[in-house]
Amino acid sequence: MNNKLTVTIGNTPKTFFFQNGFYSRRTGISPIHKHYYTEIHIVTDGEINYSLDKKSFTVGNGEILAIPPNKLHSCCSFTEGAKHCSFLVDAPLKKIVRSPLPPETVKLFFKEINKTETNGNYATVASFLSLIYNMIFDSEKVSVERIVDYSFIIEEYLKINYARDIKLSDLASELNLSEKHTERLVKKYTGNTFKQELANIRIKTAQMLIASTNMTMTEISEYVGYNSYSGFYKAYKKNI
């Protein structure tokens, strides 16, 4: 392995090592050996049989085999025309991992690998490496957390939904809180009641539309969420 490519994954740089001509090659039998880094094999066109940990692993088209550091292994047989790519990554792996990839994705990956030999552009290959890395390393799985910043949720909810006929109960449901508690939070973070803050956002938007568009006042009143022009006019006069 005499080349390396650094890809930022989850805000952390990961280094991939590979041979000249990048990784893609036809399969050949390899003697038993081990690596200091995690080795990843991806098979396309056929099957390859690996000897690893005194066990035999047959890896077919569209499959990934990830081998932890310092594990003795070898490629001992393969079907005619089988191809694969292999590379190392500077990241710890505690156990052997086998994972499927859609054959179409594998073919696109190999296509991009082959392109690098002439265009030297590794950007698309790097995106594939990021995908493959995240499939293998559990520690890099993406997680979604519930936002508990009520100020942020209230502000965003009103920004997105002001044009709808929303009520305090709708926001309370979004926050999973009682209406009374929700009203207190709105007052705390905006200085206004729910109705006052909703009207404030609607009128500010209306003022922007008046200054920057050719919309009529009736059209604007409907756009910002008022069912009647008189209701809009009353709120507009109160907030300017």
C-alpha positions in Angstrom: 0.0 0.0 0.0 1.8 3.1 -1.2 -0.9 5.8 -1.5 -3.3 7.3 1.0 -6.6 9.2 0.9 -8.0 11.1 3.9 -11.8 11.4 4.2 -13.6 13.3 6.9 -16.3 11.1 8.4 -18.3 12.5 11.3 -16.0 15.4 11.7 -13.0 13.0 12.1 -10.4 12.4 9.4 -10.0 8.8 8.4 -7.0 7.6 6.3 -7.5 5.0 3.6 -4.4 3.2 2.2 -4.2 1.6 -1.3 -1.9 0.5 -4.1 -1.0 2.4 -7.3 -3.9 2.4 -9.8 -6.2 2.6 -6.8 -7.8 -0.6 -5.4 -9.6 -2.3 -8.3 -8.0 -5.4 -9.6 -8.7 -9.0 -10.7 -8.5 -11.5 -8.0 -5.4 -13.6 -7.3 -4.5 -16.1 -4.6 -2.6 -14.4 -1.8 -0.4 -16.0 0.9 -1.4 -15.9 4.5 -0.7 -12.4 6.0 -1.9 -9.7 8.3 -2.1 -5.9 8.4 -1.5 -3.3 11.0 -4.8 -1.6 9.9 -8.3 -2.8 9.2 -8.6 -4.3 5.7 -11.8 -4.0 3.7 -12.5 -6.2 0.7 -15.4 -5.6 -1.8 -16.3 -8.2 -4.3 -17.8 -7.8 -7.7 -18.3 -10.3 -10.6 -18.1 -13.7 -9.0 -17.1 -15.2 -5.6 -13.9 -15.2 -3.6 -13.1 -17.6 -0.8 -11.1 -16.3 2.1 -9.4 -18.2 4.9 -9.7 -16.2 8.1 -9.4 -17.2 11.8 -9.3 -20.8 10.7 -12.6 -20.4 9.0 -13.6 -20.2 5.4 -15.6 -17.1 4.1 -17.1 -17.1 0.7 -17.8 -13.5 -0.4 -20.0 -12.9 -3.4 -20.9 -10.0 -5.7 -22.0 -7.0 -3.7 -20.6 -8.1 -0.4 -18.1 -6.5 1.9 -15.6 -8.3 4.2 -13.9 -6.3 6.8 -10.9 -7.9 8.6 -9.7 -6.5 12.0 -6.0 -5.5 12.4 -3.5 -8.3 13.0 -5.8 -11.1 11.8 -4.1 -13.7 9.7 -5.9 -14.3 6.4 -5.5 -15.2 2.8 -7.4 -15.4 -0.5 -7.4 -19.1 -1.3 -9.8 -19.5 -4.2 -12.1 -17.7 -6.6 -14.5 -18.2 -9.5 -13.4 -17.3 -13.0 -13.6 -13.6 -13.8 -14.0 -12.6 -10.1 -12.9 -9.1 -9.3 -12.5 -7.2 -6.0 -11.0 -4.2 -4.5 -9.2 -4.0 -1.2 -7.8 -1.2 1.0 -6.8 -0.4 4.5 -8.3 2.1 6.9 -6.8 3.6 9.9 -9.6 2.7 12.3 -9.9 -0.1 14.9 -12.3 -3.0 14.2 -13.0 -5.6 17.0 -14.7 -8.3 15.0 -15.0 -9.6 11.4 -17.8 -7.9 9.6 -19.7 -9.1 6.5 -22.2 -6.7 5.0 -24.1 -6.6 1.7 -24.1 -3.7 -0.7 -26.5 -3.4 -3.6 -24.8 -4.7 -6.7 -25.6 -1.4 -8.5 -23.8 0.5 -5.8 -20.8 -1.8 -6.2 -20.7 -1.3 -9.9 -20.8 2.5 -9.6 -18.1 2.4 -7.0 -15.8 0.4 -9.3 -16.6 2.7 -12.2 -15.5 5.7 -10.1 -12.4 3.8 -9.1 -11.5 3.2 -12.7 -12.1 6.8 -13.6 -9.4 8.0 -11.1 -6.7 6.4 -13.2 -7.3 9.0 -15.9 -8.9 12.0 -14.2 -7.3 11.8 -10.7 -10.5 13.0 -9.1 -11.2 11.1 -5.9 -14.2 13.1 -4.6 -16.9 10.7 -5.6 -14.8 7.7 -4.5 -14.4 9.4 -1.1 -18.2 9.6 -0.8 -18.5 5.9 -1.4 -15.7 5.2 1.2 -17.7 7.3 3.7 -20.8 5.1 3.1 -18.8 1.9 3.3 -17.1 3.0 6.5 -20.3 3.9 8.2 -21.8 0.5 7.3 -18.9 -1.3 9.0 -18.0 0.7 12.1 -20.8 0.7 14.7 -19.2 3.6 16.5 -19.8 5.9 13.5 -23.5 5.2 13.2 -25.6 8.4 12.8 -28.1 9.0 15.6 -31.0 11.4 15.9 -31.6 13.2 19.2 -34.8 14.9 20.3 -34.2 18.7 20.6 -35.0 19.9 24.1 -34.3 23.6 23.4 -37.8 24.9 23.7 -36.8 28.4 22.5 -35.5 26.9 19.2 -38.6 24.7 18.7 -41.1 27.5 19.4 -39.3 29.9 17.1 -39.0 27.3 14.2 -42.6 26.1 14.6 -44.0 29.6 14.3 -41.7 30.5 11.4 -42.8 27.4 9.4 -46.5 27.3 10.3 -47.6 31.0 10.7 -49.6 30.9 7.5 -51.7 28.0 8.8 -54.7 28.3 11.1 -52.6 27.1 14.1 -53.6 27.3 17.7 -51.8 27.1 21.1 -52.9 23.5 21.3 -51.0 22.6 18.1 -47.8 24.0 19.5 -48.4 22.2 22.9 -48.8 18.9 21.0 -45.5 19.6 19.2 -43.8 20.2 22.5 -45.7 17.3 24.2 -46.7 19.7 27.0 -49.9 21.1 28.4 -51.3 24.3 26.9 -50.7 26.2 30.1 -47.0 25.2 30.3 -46.6 26.0 26.6 -48.1 29.4 27.0 -45.6 30.1 29.8 -42.7 29.0 27.7 -43.8 31.2 24.7 -44.0 34.2 27.1 -40.6 33.4 28.6 -38.8 33.1 25.3 -40.6 35.7 23.1 -42.0 38.2 25.6 -45.4 37.7 24.0 -48.4 35.4 24.4 -48.9 32.8 21.7 -51.5 34.9 19.9 -49.3 38.0 20.1 -46.2 36.3 18.8 -48.1 34.7 16.0 -49.6 38.0 14.9 -46.2 39.6 15.2 -44.6 37.1 12.8 -47.5 37.5 10.4 -47.4 41.3 10.3 -43.6 41.4 9.9 -43.9 39.0 6.9 -46.7 41.2 5.5 -44.6 44.3 5.8 -41.8 42.5 3.9 -44.2 41.5 1.2 -45.6 45.0 0.9 -42.1 46.4 0.4 -40.8 43.7 -2.0 -43.8 42.4 -4.1 -46.8 43.6 -6.1 -49.2 41.5 -4.1 -52.5 43.2 -3.1 -53.3 43.7 0.6 -56.0 41.0 0.3 -53.6 38.6 -1.2 -51.0 39.3 1.5 -53.6 38.9 4.3 -54.4 35.4 2.9 -50.8 34.5 2.4 -49.8 35.2 6.0 -52.7 33.2 7.5 -55.7 35.5 8.0 -59.1 34.2 7.1 -60.5 37.7 6.6 -59.0 41.0 5.4 -60.7 42.8 8.3 -58.9 40.6 10.8 -55.6 41.2 9.0 -56.2 45.0 8.9 -57.0 45.2 12.6 -53.8 43.2 13.5 -51.8 45.2 11.0 -52.8 48.6 12.5 -52.2 47.3 16.0 -48.6 46.1 15.2 -47.2 48.9 13.1 
